Amino acid sequence: MKKSELITQVAEETGMTKAAAKQALETILSKVTKTLKKDGRFVLSGLGTFEVVKRKKRIARNPQTNEPITVKAHKAVKFKAAKSLKDFVN
């Protein structure tokens, strides 16, 4: 689903305007990203947990040339689905 499709569905199901639904979604996404940057973790009950993890520096291979390349240490966001979401999907 695209972001625009989500905005349209939220607007239709809540009776909000598309502009209001877009603003609400943008606010939620902003809060998630700011919380991840500040605390490193964001829990949304019923959906799951977003968590910032550190990835170590490693050697990888370029699949086209098979040459080794160095991937720098970096941070990434990991998502762990809540049990209720896993149960719903299964």
DSSP file (Angstrom, degrees, kcal/mol; ACC not computed):
  #  RESIDUE AA STRUCTURE BP1 BP2  ACC     N-H-->O    O-->H-N    N-H-->O    O-->H-N    TCO  KAPPA ALPHA  PHI   PSI    X-CA   Y-CA   Z-CA
    1    1 A M              0   0    0      0, 0.0     2,-0.2     0, 0.0     3,-0.0   0.000 360.0 360.0 360.0 136.8    0.0    0.0    0.0
    2    2 A K     >  -     0   0    0      1,-0.1     4,-2.1     4,-0.0     5,-0.2  -0.499 360.0-112.7 -86.8 160.3    1.3    3.4   -0.9
    3    3 A K  H  > S+     0   0    0      1,-0.2     4,-2.4     2,-0.2     5,-0.2   0.886 118.2  53.3 -59.2 -41.1    1.2    6.4    1.5
    4    4 A S  H  > S+     0   0    0      1,-0.2     4,-2.2     2,-0.2    -1,-0.2   0.868 107.6  51.2 -64.9 -36.2   -1.4    8.2   -0.6
    5    5 A E  H  > S+     0   0    0      2,-0.2     4,-2.4     1,-0.2    -1,-0.2   0.897 109.5  50.3 -67.1 -39.6   -3.7    5.1   -0.5
    6    6 A L  H  X S+     0   0    0     -4,-2.1     4,-2.6     2,-0.2     5,-0.2   0.917 109.9  50.5 -63.2 -43.5   -3.4    5.0    3.2
    7    7 A I  H  X S+     0   0    0     -4,-2.4     4,-2.4     1,-0.2    -2,-0.2   0.920 110.8  49.3 -60.3 -44.8   -4.3    8.6    3.5
    8    8 A T  H  X S+     0   0    0     -4,-2.2     4,-2.3     1,-0.2    -2,-0.2   0.919 112.7  46.8 -61.4 -45.3   -7.4    8.1    1.2
    9    9 A Q  H  X S+     0   0    0     -4,-2.4     4,-2.6     2,-0.2     5,-0.2   0.896 112.2  49.6 -66.4 -40.5   -8.6    5.1    3.3
   10   10 A V  H  X S+     0   0    0     -4,-2.6     4,-1.9     1,-0.2     6,-0.5   0.921 111.7  49.6 -63.1 -43.0   -8.1    6.9    6.6
   11   11 A A  H  X S+     0   0    0     -4,-2.4     4,-1.6    -5,-0.2     5,-0.5   0.916 113.5  45.6 -62.3 -43.7  -10.0    9.9    5.3
   12   12 A E  H  < S+     0   0    0     -4,-2.3    -2,-0.2     1,-0.2    -1,-0.2   0.914 115.7  44.9 -66.8 -43.2  -12.9    7.7    4.0
   13   13 A E  H  < S+     0   0    0     -4,-2.6    -1,-0.2     1,-0.2    -2,-0.2   0.761 122.4  35.6 -76.3 -24.2  -13.2    5.6    7.1
   14   14 A T  H  < S-     0   0    0     -4,-1.9    -1,-0.2    -5,-0.2    -2,-0.2   0.598 102.5-120.9-103.8 -13.2  -13.0    8.5    9.6
   15   15 A G     <  +     0   0    0     -4,-1.6    -3,-0.2     1,-0.3    -4,-0.1   0.566  67.0 138.4  81.8   7.7  -14.8   11.2    7.7
   16   16 A M        -     0   0    0     -5,-0.5    -1,-0.3    -6,-0.5     2,-0.1  -0.372  60.1-103.7 -77.2 162.0  -11.7   13.4    7.8
   17   17 A T     >  -     0   0    0      1,-0.1     4,-2.5    -3,-0.1     5,-0.2  -0.475  31.2-112.7 -76.5 161.0  -10.6   15.4    4.8
   18   18 A K  H  > S+     0   0    0      1,-0.2     4,-2.6     2,-0.2     5,-0.2   0.881 119.2  54.6 -62.2 -36.3   -7.6   14.1    2.9
   19   19 A A  H  > S+     0   0    0      2,-0.2     4,-2.2     1,-0.2    -1,-0.2   0.910 109.9  45.8 -63.8 -41.9   -5.6   17.1    4.1
   20   20 A A  H  > S+     0   0    0      2,-0.2     4,-2.4     1,-0.2    -2,-0.2   0.897 113.1  49.6 -68.1 -40.1   -6.4   16.3    7.8
   21   21 A A  H  X S+     0   0    0     -4,-2.5     4,-2.4     2,-0.2    -2,-0.2   0.898 111.2  49.8 -64.8 -40.0   -5.7   12.6    7.3
   22   22 A K  H  X S+     0   0    0     -4,-2.6     4,-2.7     2,-0.2    -2,-0.2   0.918 110.9  49.3 -64.0 -43.2   -2.3   13.5    5.7
   23   23 A Q  H  X S+     0   0    0     -4,-2.2     4,-2.1     2,-0.2    -2,-0.2   0.899 111.1  49.9 -62.8 -41.4   -1.5   15.8    8.5
   24   24 A A  H  X S+     0   0    0     -4,-2.4     4,-2.2     2,-0.2    -2,-0.2   0.927 112.8  46.3 -63.5 -45.6   -2.3   13.2   11.1
   25   25 A L  H  X S+     0   0    0     -4,-2.4     4,-2.6     1,-0.2     5,-0.2   0.912 111.7  51.1 -64.2 -43.2   -0.2   10.6    9.3
   26   26 A E  H  X S+     0   0    0     -4,-2.7     4,-2.2     1,-0.2    -1,-0.2   0.883 109.9  51.0 -61.5 -39.0    2.7   13.0    9.0
   27   27 A T  H  X S+     0   0    0     -4,-2.1     4,-2.3     2,-0.2    -2,-0.2   0.915 110.6  48.4 -65.0 -43.9    2.5   13.8   12.7
   28   28 A I  H  X S+     0   0    0     -4,-2.2     4,-2.3     2,-0.2    -2,-0.2   0.941 112.9  47.2 -61.7 -48.2    2.6   10.1   13.6
   29   29 A L  H  X S+     0   0    0     -4,-2.6     4,-2.4     1,-0.2    -1,-0.2   0.874 111.2  52.2 -62.7 -37.2    5.5    9.4   11.4
   30   30 A S  H  X S+     0   0    0     -4,-2.2     4,-2.6    -5,-0.2    -1,-0.2   0.915 109.6  48.7 -63.9 -43.7    7.4   12.4   12.7
   31   31 A K  H  X S+     0   0    0     -4,-2.3     4,-2.3     2,-0.2    -2,-0.2   0.892 110.7  51.3 -64.2 -39.9    6.8   11.3   16.3
   32   32 A V  H  X S+     0   0    0     -4,-2.3     4,-2.4     2,-0.2    -2,-0.2   0.954 113.3  43.8 -61.9 -50.2    8.1    7.8   15.5
   33   33 A T  H  X S+     0   0    0     -4,-2.4     4,-2.1     1,-0.2    -2,-0.2   0.895 114.7  48.7 -65.7 -40.5   11.3    9.0   13.9
   34   34 A K  H  X S+     0   0    0     -4,-2.6     4,-2.2     2,-0.2    -1,-0.2   0.894 112.2  49.1 -66.3 -39.0   12.0   11.6   16.6
   35   35 A T  H  X>S+     0   0    0     -4,-2.3     4,-3.2    -5,-0.2     5,-1.0   0.898 110.4  51.0 -67.4 -40.2   11.4    9.0   19.3
   36   36 A L  H  X5S+     0   0    0     -4,-2.4     4,-0.8     3,-0.2    -2,-0.2   0.909 112.4  46.6 -62.2 -41.6   13.7    6.5   17.6
   37   37 A K  H  <5S+     0   0    0     -4,-2.1    -2,-0.2    -5,-0.2    -1,-0.2   0.899 121.9  36.4 -67.0 -39.9   16.4    9.2   17.3
   38   38 A K  H  <5S+     0   0    0     -4,-2.2    -2,-0.2    -5,-0.2    -3,-0.2   0.950 136.5  14.5 -78.8 -52.1   16.0   10.2   20.9
   39   39 A D  H  <5S-     0   0    0     -4,-3.2    -3,-0.2    -5,-0.2    -2,-0.1   0.650  88.1-130.2-103.7 -20.0   15.3    6.9   22.8
   40   40 A G  S  <<S+     0   0    0     -5,-1.0    12,-2.5    -4,-0.8     2,-0.3   0.505  81.1  71.7  82.1   3.1   16.3    4.3   20.2
   41   41 A R  E     -A   51   0A   0     -6,-0.6     2,-0.4    10,-0.2    10,-0.2  -0.988  51.0-176.0-154.0 139.6   13.0    2.5   20.6
   42   42 A F  E     -A   50   0A   0      8,-2.8     8,-3.1    -2,-0.3     2,-0.5  -0.964  10.2-165.1-139.3 120.9    9.3    3.0   19.7
   43   43 A V  E     -A   49   0A   0     -2,-0.4     2,-0.5     6,-0.2     6,-0.2  -0.915   6.5-175.3-110.5 128.1    6.6    0.6   20.8
   44   44 A L  E >>  -A   48   0A   0      4,-2.8     3,-2.3    -2,-0.5     4,-2.3  -0.932  30.5-126.6-121.8 104.8    3.1    0.6   19.3
   45   45 A S  T 34 S+     0   0    0     -2,-0.5     4,-0.0     1,-0.3    -2,-0.0  -0.181  92.3  16.3 -54.6 135.5    0.9   -1.9   21.1
   46   46 A G  T 34 S+     0   0    0      1,-0.1    -1,-0.3    35,-0.0    36,-0.0   0.166 127.8  54.7  87.4 -18.6   -0.8   -4.3   18.7
   47   47 A L  T <4 S-     0   0    0     -3,-2.3    35,-2.2     1,-0.3     2,-0.3   0.788 102.7-109.0-109.2 -58.6    1.6   -3.5   15.9
   48   48 A G  E  <  -AB  44  81A   0     -4,-2.3    -4,-2.8    33,-0.3     2,-0.4  -0.982  30.3 -60.7 156.6-166.4    5.1   -4.0   17.2
   49   49 A T  E     -AB  43  80A   0     31,-2.5    31,-2.5    -2,-0.3     2,-0.5  -0.964  27.2-157.9-122.6 129.0    8.4   -2.5   18.2
   50   50 A F  E     +AB  42  79A   0     -8,-3.1    -8,-2.8    -2,-0.4     2,-0.4  -0.889  22.5 178.9 -99.1 134.0   10.8   -0.4   16.2
   51   51 A E  E     -AB  41  78A   0     27,-2.7    27,-3.4    -2,-0.5     2,-0.5  -0.999  28.9-128.5-143.0 137.9   14.3   -0.4   17.5
   52   52 A V  E     - B   0  77A   0    -12,-2.5     2,-0.3    -2,-0.4    25,-0.2  -0.718  33.1-175.3 -82.8 128.6   17.6    1.2   16.5
   53   53 A V  E     - B   0  76A   0     23,-3.0    23,-2.6    -2,-0.5     2,-0.5  -0.920  23.5-123.0-124.6 151.2   20.4   -1.3   16.3
   54   54 A K  E     - B   0  75A   0     -2,-0.3     2,-0.5    21,-0.2    21,-0.2  -0.809  20.4-154.9 -94.5 131.2   24.1   -0.9   15.5
   55   55 A R  E     - B   0  74A   0     19,-3.6    19,-1.6    -2,-0.5     3,-0.1  -0.899  17.8-127.8-104.1 132.5   25.5   -2.9   12.6
   56   56 A K        -     0   0    0     -2,-0.5     2,-0.1    17,-0.2    15,-0.1  -0.341  31.1 -91.6 -76.4 158.4   29.2   -3.7   12.7
   57   57 A K        +     0   0    0     16,-0.1     2,-0.3    -2,-0.1    15,-0.2  -0.450  58.3 172.8 -63.7 140.8   31.7   -2.9   10.0
   58   58 A R  E     -C   71   0B   0     13,-2.1    13,-3.2    -2,-0.1     2,-0.5  -0.969  35.9-112.7-150.4 164.6   31.9   -5.9    7.6
   59   59 A I  E     +C   70   0B   0     -2,-0.3     2,-0.2    11,-0.2    11,-0.2  -0.884  38.8 172.9-100.9 128.4   33.4   -7.1    4.4
   60   60 A A  E     -C   69   0B   0      9,-3.2     9,-2.8    -2,-0.5     2,-0.4  -0.680  26.9-115.1-123.0 179.2   30.8   -7.9    1.7
   61   61 A R  E     -C   68   0B   0      7,-0.3     6,-0.0    -2,-0.2     3,-0.0  -0.965  18.1-123.9-123.0 137.7   31.2   -8.8   -2.0
   62   62 A N     >  -     0   0    0      5,-3.0     4,-3.1    -2,-0.4     5,-0.3  -0.692  22.8-147.8 -73.3 117.8   30.1   -6.9   -5.0
   63   63 A P  T  4 S+     0   0    0      0, 0.0    -1,-0.2     0, 0.0     0, 0.0   0.752  92.8  49.5 -65.3 -23.3   27.8   -9.4   -6.8
   64   64 A Q  T  4 S+     0   0    0      1,-0.1    -2,-0.0     3,-0.1    -3,-0.0   0.886 129.0  18.0 -81.5 -39.6   28.7   -8.1  -10.3
   65   65 A T  T  4 S-     0   0    0      2,-0.2    -1,-0.1    -3,-0.1    -3,-0.0   0.566  90.9-133.2-108.4 -11.9   32.5   -8.2   -9.9
   66   66 A N     <  +     0   0    0     -4,-3.1    -2,-0.0     1,-0.2     0, 0.0   0.642  57.3 144.4  65.2  16.4   32.8  -10.5   -6.9
   67   67 A E        -     0   0    0     -5,-0.3    -5,-3.0     1,-0.1    -1,-0.2  -0.616  55.5-109.1 -83.2 144.5   35.3   -8.0   -5.4
   68   68 A P  E     -C   61   0B   0      0, 0.0     2,-0.3     0, 0.0    -7,-0.3  -0.504  37.6-174.0 -71.9 140.5   35.3   -7.4   -1.7
   69   69 A I  E     -C   60   0B   0     -9,-2.8    -9,-3.2    -2,-0.2     2,-0.5  -0.956  23.1-120.9-131.2 153.0   33.9   -4.1   -0.4
   70   70 A T  E     -C   59   0B   0     -2,-0.3     2,-0.6   -11,-0.2   -11,-0.2  -0.835  16.6-156.2 -97.8 126.0   33.8   -2.7    3.1
   71   71 A V  E     -C   58   0B   0    -13,-3.2   -13,-2.1    -2,-0.5     3,-0.1  -0.906  24.4-128.4 -99.3 120.2   30.4   -1.8    4.5
   72   72 A K        -     0   0    0     -2,-0.6     2,-0.2   -15,-0.2   -17,-0.1  -0.200  28.0 -93.3 -65.8 155.9   30.9    0.8    7.2
   73   73 A A        +     0   0    0    -16,-0.1     2,-0.3   -19,-0.0   -17,-0.2  -0.481  62.4 157.8 -64.0 139.5   29.5    0.4   10.7
   74   74 A H  E     -B   55   0A   0    -19,-1.6   -19,-3.6    -2,-0.2     2,-0.3  -0.962  41.3-102.2-157.0 170.3   26.1    2.1   10.8
   75   75 A K  E     -B   54   0A   0     -2,-0.3     2,-0.3   -21,-0.2   -21,-0.2  -0.780  35.4-178.8-100.0 148.0   22.7    2.2   12.6
   76   76 A A  E     -B   53   0A   0    -23,-2.6   -23,-3.0    -2,-0.3     2,-0.5  -0.930  27.4-115.0-139.4 163.1   19.6    0.6   11.2
   77   77 A V  E     -B   52   0A   0     -2,-0.3     2,-0.4   -25,-0.2   -25,-0.2  -0.894  27.4-164.3-104.4 129.1   16.0    0.3   12.3
   78   78 A K  E     -B   51   0A   0    -27,-3.4   -27,-2.7    -2,-0.5     2,-0.5  -0.886   3.7-154.3-111.3 142.1   14.7   -3.2   13.2
   79   79 A F  E     -B   50   0A   0     -2,-0.4     2,-0.5   -29,-0.2   -29,-0.2  -0.970   7.0-170.4-119.6 130.8   11.0   -4.0   13.5
   80   80 A K  E     -B   49   0A   0    -31,-2.5   -31,-2.5    -2,-0.5     2,-0.1  -0.977  24.0-130.9-119.4 119.0    9.6   -6.8   15.6
   81   81 A A  E     -B   48   0A   0     -2,-0.5   -33,-0.3   -33,-0.2   -34,-0.1  -0.361  23.4-112.6 -69.1 144.0    5.9   -7.6   15.1
   82   82 A A     >  -     0   0    0    -35,-2.2     4,-2.4   -38,-0.2     3,-0.3  -0.362  26.4-112.4 -71.0 155.8    3.7   -7.9   18.1
   83   83 A K  H  > S+     0   0    0      1,-0.2     4,-2.9     2,-0.2     5,-0.2   0.895 117.7  55.0 -57.7 -42.0    2.2  -11.3   18.9
   84   84 A S  H  > S+     0   0    0      1,-0.2     4,-1.9     2,-0.2    -1,-0.2   0.867 109.0  47.8 -62.9 -35.6   -1.3  -10.0   18.0
   85   85 A L  H  > S+     0   0    0     -3,-0.3     4,-2.3     2,-0.2    -1,-0.2   0.913 112.2  49.1 -69.8 -43.1   -0.1   -8.9   14.6
   86   86 A K  H  X S+     0   0    0     -4,-2.4     4,-2.2     1,-0.2    -2,-0.2   0.924 112.1  48.8 -60.7 -44.4    1.6  -12.3   14.0
   87   87 A D  H  < S+     0   0    0     -4,-2.9    -1,-0.2     1,-0.2    -2,-0.2   0.895 110.9  50.8 -63.3 -40.2   -1.5  -14.2   15.1
   88   88 A F  H  < S+     0   0    0     -4,-1.9    -1,-0.2    -5,-0.2    -2,-0.2   0.908 112.0  46.5 -64.4 -42.6   -3.7  -12.1   12.8
   89   89 A V  H  <        0   0    0     -4,-2.3    -1,-0.2     1,-0.2    -2,-0.2   0.874 360.0 360.0 -68.8 -37.7   -1.5  -12.6    9.8
   90   90 A N     <        0   0    0     -4,-2.2    -1,-0.2    -5,-0.2    -2,-0.2   0.468 360.0 360.0 -84.9 360.0   -1.2  -16.4   10.4
